[in-house]
Amino acid sequence: MATGFSRSESALNGPTPVERSNSKDCYFLWVDGVGAFQLFTSGEVTLGGPTRDKDPADLVLLANLSRRHATFIRSEEGYVLEAHAACKVADRPVEGRTHLNNNYRLELGSGVRLRFRIPSVLSATAVIEFISDHRPTRSIDGVILMDETCLLGPTADNHVVCPDWGQTVLLYKKADGFWCKSQSPVSIDGKIMPESGGPVKPGSYVSGNDFGFRLEACV
């Protein structure tokens, strides 16, 4: 069992975490039968521990971490991790910025273990998976650092792997927000979309013959 704050220990012994509420770049993706994922569209995402401060990290874990322990940064050259406190990347201690490769294991502080992945060669979107038991105050199964697209489907090269789905569904960004399409019919809030897809607003429910998910803004 990994060390760190449990939910009850945090409530009794530690500060009450302040959760980020910037809905412009932070969303929750609730996938039927699969799980919940926090999705960020910003090119920089900070990660840290619980704090009473009004300016917490973007992603707050219930763990003994600094308020802003590290920052994930996406650029045209790829991803880097900027360490503001003790971090290891691929089992090596790092200071400052270091490049992240697919499937790198990360350790923050003493015991917070994560895996960084870029599942698809066709997308710059990355996924952060939890290896240790540390989670945010709102339980999620993973974190998506979304560039232009997010793939949901049955194979390992999807950002959200949905074993029982018969096809891949593409969630992507346009100037007016999120859109979604698939090779099979897609319904958004009960309305069947054309093959070109349709807009997905925060709160929308997207469904098909064998899939369903809801996108919500972080509040």
N, C-alpha and C positions, 0 to 999 in steps of 0.2 A: 504494500500500500504506500503510495507516495505521501510525502509529508506536505504540510500546508494547511490552510484554513478549511475546515468543513463549513457548511452553511450555518450550522448552529454555533460553531466556535467564532465565526466572523461576527455574528449578531451579538454574542456575549462579550467577546474580548477585543474585538477590533472595530475600526470605524465602519460606519454604514457606507457602502460604495455609492458614489454618485454616477448614474449611468448616462452615457452620451445620448443626446436627443436631437441631433442634427439630422433630420429626415432627408436632407438634400443628398447625402452621400452614405447613409446607413439604412439598411433594410433587413427584415427577417424573411426567410424563405421557408415556408412550412410545406413539406412534401409528404403527401399521403403515404403511409406505410413505410416511410424511409426515415424521416427525422426533421430536425430544425437546423437551419444554417443562418449565420449572420453574414450579410453581404455588404461589402464596402465598395463604392465606386471611386473613391478618392485615390490619388496616386501615392499618398502617404497615410499610413495607419499606425498610430502609436499603441503600445501595449504596456499595461502596468498593473499594479495591485490596488486594493481598496483604499479609498481616501475620502475625507470629508471636504476636500477642496472642490471649488466650483468649476475647476478646469481639469477634469480627470483625463486619463488616456481614452482613446477611442474604444479600445477593447480592454475591459477591466476583468481580471481573473481573481478568484478567491484564492490568493496565494501570497506568500511573503515576498513581494516584489516592490521595487521602488514605484513611486506614483507614475512616472514615465520611464519604464525600464528599457524599452527598445522601440525602434521605429522601422517598419517595413516601407521601402521606397521603390516605386516602379519608374523606370525610365526607358528610353529607346534601346538602351544597352541591356536591359533585363532588370532583375531585382537585387537590391542590397539590403542588408540589415545594418542599421546604425545602433550600436550598443551604447546606452547611457549608463548602464550598470553592468554587473557581472553577467556575461553571456558566453556560451560555447556554441560554435558552429562546426558540425562534423567532428565533434569531440575535441576541438581545439579552442582554447580561450581566445577571445577577440576583443579588440579595442577599436573604437571608431567604426568605420564602415568596412563591410566585407561582402563580397559577391555571393549570391545564393544560387546554387544549382538544384536541379530537380532531385527530389528525394533526400535532401539534406536533413539530418536530425539536428534539432536546436535544443539547447538547455539554457533556461533563464533562472538566475539565482541558484538556489540549491534545491533541485527536484522538479522544476516545471519543465517538462519535456514535450516537445512539439515536433511535427514532421512537416517540412515545406515541400509542396509538390506543384509541378506544372504538368497536368495530365495530358494535354493535347498540344501537338506540334502546330496546330492551326490557330491557336489562341494564346495570348499573353496572360490570360487570367490564371491566377495561382490559387492554391488551396492550402490552408493550414489545418492539420489534423492534430487532435489531442492524443498524446501517448500516455502521459500521467493523468491522474484523476482530477486535475484542476480545471475548473470551468468558470464561466462568468456567472453573475448572480441569476441571470435568466438562462436556464439550461439549454445548451445547443450542442449539436453533434460535430460541428466544424465551422470554419470561417472561409469565405470566398473573397479574394481580392480581385474584383472584376475589372477587366480592361474594357473590351468592347462586347464580348460575348460570354455567355454562361451555358454550358451544355449539360443537359439532364438526360440520362439514358442508361441502358443496361450494361454497357461495356466500360472497361477500366479507363478509357481515355476521356470519359465524361468528368466534369467537375463535381457533379453529384451523381453517384452511381445508384441506379434504381433497378435492381435485379429483375423485377417482374414486369418491367415495361417492354413493349414490343418494338419501340423505336426511340430515337433521340429527339428531344425537344430543344429548340434553340431559343433562349432568352437573350435579347440583344438590345443595345442602346441606339437610339436615334436622337435627333435634336430635340424632339418633343417628349422624350422619356423612354420607357421600356416598350419593346415589342416582342412578340412571340410567334413562332411558326414551327411546323413539323410536316413531314411527308403525309401523315394521316390527318383527318379533320381535327381542328382545335376549336374548342368552345371557350369563350371568355365571358364570364358572368352570364352563362346560359345562352349566349349568342354565338352561332357558328361563324368562324372567320373564313375569308377567302384564302387561297393557297399562298398569297403574299403575306399572310399573317395579320395581326391586329395589335392595337395598343393595350398594354397592361398597366393599369394605374394602381397605386398603392391601395390595397384592400381588395383587388380583383382576384377572382378564383378562376384558374385555368384548368381545363379538363379535356379528356379524350376517351377513347374506348377503354384504355387500361391505365390511365394516369390522372393525377390531379395535384395541384399545388396552389398555394396562396402567397402573394407578395404583400408584405406590410412594411410601412415606414417605421423606423425606430422612434419610440416616444418616451 
